Amino acid sequence: MKIVIQAEADDSGIWTAWSDDMPGHMGQGVTRGEATRMVKRSINQAHAQLLKSTGVEAGSEVEPIVFEVRTLS
């Protein structure tokens, strides 16, 4: 599963990251990396909860999430 994360800095240098592929997951930070890590962590936690609620056992093989980060100008 590929999820695109978009990141953009405002005029004050604060970065905001989000994913149109997974609405509701957003992060902000003083660096692009900090903001995107927040989004990745949020998406990974939601994915783990979904797998758990559907009965997928820990250690089972599942399709990994691949993140692509795009910086907007």
C-alpha positions in Angstrom: 0.0 0.0 0.0 1.5 3.4 -1.0 0.5 6.5 0.8 1.6 10.0 -0.4 2.3 12.5 2.3 2.4 16.2 1.3 4.4 18.8 3.3 4.5 22.5 3.1 6.0 25.3 5.2 4.2 28.5 6.0 5.7 31.9 6.0 6.9 31.5 9.6 8.7 28.3 8.8 6.3 25.9 10.5 5.8 22.7 8.5 2.4 21.0 8.0 2.1 17.5 6.6 -1.0 15.6 5.6 -2.2 12.8 3.3 -5.1 13.0 0.9 -4.9 9.2 0.8 -5.7 9.0 4.5 -7.8 12.0 5.5 -7.7 13.1 9.1 -4.0 12.4 9.6 -2.0 15.6 9.9 1.2 16.8 11.6 3.0 20.0 12.3 6.5 20.8 13.3 9.5 23.0 13.0 11.1 20.7 10.4 9.6 18.8 7.5 10.8 15.5 9.1 9.1 16.2 12.3 5.8 17.0 10.6 5.9 13.9 8.3 6.9 11.6 11.2 3.8 12.6 13.0 1.6 11.7 10.0 3.4 8.4 9.5 3.0 7.5 13.2 -0.7 8.4 13.1 -1.3 6.3 10.0 0.7 3.3 11.3 -1.3 3.4 14.6 -4.6 3.5 12.7 -3.5 0.7 10.5 -2.4 -1.5 13.4 -5.8 -0.8 15.1 -7.6 -1.8 11.9 -5.6 -5.0 11.6 -6.2 -5.9 15.3 -10.0 -5.2 15.0 -10.3 -7.4 12.0 -8.6 -10.3 13.8 -5.2 -10.2 12.0 -2.7 -11.7 14.4 0.6 -10.0 15.4 3.4 -11.3 13.2 1.1 -12.2 10.3 2.3 -11.1 6.9 0.4 -8.0 5.7 1.2 -5.6 2.9 3.5 -3.0 4.2 2.8 0.7 4.0 5.2 2.6 1.8 5.3 6.3 2.3 6.2 8.9 -0.4 6.8 12.4 0.9 6.3 15.3 -1.5 7.3 18.9 -0.6 5.0 21.6 -2.0 6.5 24.9 -2.9 
